Structure formats: structure tokens, C-alpha cells
Amino acid sequence: MRVVTVSEEQKSLIDLLKIVKEEGVILQATDGQQFVVLPLEDWQGFDVGNSDDFEQEVKATSENKALMALLAERRSSEKRVSMADAKEQLGLND
């Protein structure tokens, strides 16, 4: 992923980033494509490799202790949203 630095002179982007910091944003292009923009303050990433061998990737992923701990913690969390509720919240109902 590439990092793009936004200068203070780009007022409209700075204003948008202030909104993102508060609540996140879904940007929609004129062609309908959508992009999620969220702050990375609490984001956690996990490198699982770049092998073309799926079995090797699964093995590497399952051996990633930090990732497995995060998944176990999330699985035990009471904060869950059904797919139907998520679609409704995002305005994606058919």
C-alpha cells in the first residue's frame, strides 16, 4: 500500500480527513465505485507471506500467534452485527 502525504494547502482534503477522524467515510466516485476511508490509529495488520502455495499460506497464518490471539478475542466479543444489519446501516438493502 502506498502512503500519500496531504499538505496543509489541500484544504478540502484536510477537511475530509477531519471528518474521517471523527467517524470514517465512504467515498463514492461518479461511476458508483466506493472506497472506505478510516483512521489507522487502532488498526492492526498481520503479514502472512506472499506464497503462491495456498497450503503454505494457511500454515503461516495459523502459526501467527498475534493474529490468532486477535481473532480469538474478537470471536469472544459480544459486539456483533448481523450481515442484514450491516447492509441496512450501509444502505445496501436491495
C-alpha positions as CSV (number, residue, x, y, z in Angstrom):
1,M,0.0,0.0,0.0
2,R,1.3,3.5,-0.8
3,V,1.3,6.4,1.6
4,V,0.3,9.8,0.2
5,T,1.1,12.9,2.3
6,V,-1.6,15.6,2.3
7,S,-0.2,19.1,2.6
8,E,-2.0,21.8,4.6
9,E,-2.6,23.7,1.4
10,Q,-5.0,21.0,0.3
11,K,-7.8,22.4,2.3
12,S,-10.6,20.2,1.0
13,L,-8.7,17.0,1.8
14,I,-7.7,18.3,5.2
15,D,-11.4,19.0,5.9
16,L,-12.3,15.5,4.7
17,L,-9.6,13.9,6.9
18,K,-11.1,15.7,9.9
19,I,-14.5,14.0,9.2
20,V,-12.7,10.7,8.7
21,K,-11.1,11.1,12.1
22,E,-14.5,11.5,13.7
23,E,-16.5,8.7,12.1
24,G,-14.9,7.3,8.9
25,V,-16.1,8.0,5.4
26,I,-17.3,6.0,2.4
27,L,-16.2,7.9,-0.7
28,Q,-18.3,7.3,-3.8
29,A,-17.0,8.0,-7.3
30,T,-19.3,9.2,-10.1
31,D,-19.1,5.7,-11.6
32,G,-20.5,4.2,-8.3
33,Q,-17.2,2.8,-7.0
34,Q,-17.0,3.1,-3.3
35,F,-14.0,3.4,-1.0
36,V,-13.8,3.2,2.8
37,V,-11.5,5.7,4.5
38,L,-10.8,5.1,8.2
39,P,-8.1,6.3,10.6
40,L,-5.4,3.7,11.3
41,E,-4.9,4.6,14.9
42,D,-6.3,1.3,16.2
43,W,-5.5,-0.7,13.0
44,Q,-3.6,-3.9,13.3
45,G,-2.0,-5.6,10.3
46,F,-0.5,-9.1,10.0
47,D,2.0,-10.3,7.4
48,V,1.2,-13.8,6.4
49,G,3.6,-14.0,3.5
50,N,3.3,-13.9,-0.3
51,S,3.5,-17.5,-1.4
52,D,1.6,-18.9,-4.3
53,D,1.1,-22.1,-2.3
54,F,-2.3,-21.8,-0.5
55,E,-1.5,-24.6,2.0
56,Q,1.7,-22.8,3.0
57,E,-0.2,-19.5,3.4
58,V,-2.8,-21.3,5.6
59,K,0.0,-22.8,7.7
60,A,1.8,-19.4,8.1
61,T,-1.4,-17.7,9.0
62,S,-2.4,-20.3,11.6
63,E,1.1,-20.0,13.2
64,N,0.8,-16.2,13.6
65,K,0.2,-16.1,17.3
66,A,-0.7,-12.4,17.4
67,L,-3.3,-12.8,14.7
68,M,-4.8,-15.9,16.3
69,A,-5.0,-14.1,19.7
70,L,-6.8,-11.1,18.0
71,L,-9.2,-13.5,16.2
72,A,-9.9,-15.3,19.5
73,E,-10.5,-12.0,21.3
74,R,-12.9,-10.8,18.5
75,R,-14.7,-14.1,18.5
76,S,-15.5,-13.8,22.2
77,S,-16.6,-10.2,21.9
78,E,-20.3,-9.6,22.5
79,K,-20.3,-6.8,19.9
80,R,-21.6,-8.4,16.8
81,V,-23.6,-7.1,13.9
82,S,-25.5,-9.4,11.5
83,M,-25.0,-9.2,7.8
84,A,-28.5,-7.9,7.4
85,D,-28.0,-5.2,10.0
86,A,-24.6,-4.2,8.4
87,K,-26.3,-3.9,5.0
88,E,-29.1,-1.8,6.4
89,Q,-26.6,0.5,8.2
90,L,-24.7,1.0,5.0
91,G,-27.8,1.5,2.9
92,L,-27.1,-1.6,0.8
93,N,-30.5,-3.2,1.1
94,D,-31.9,-4.5,-2.2
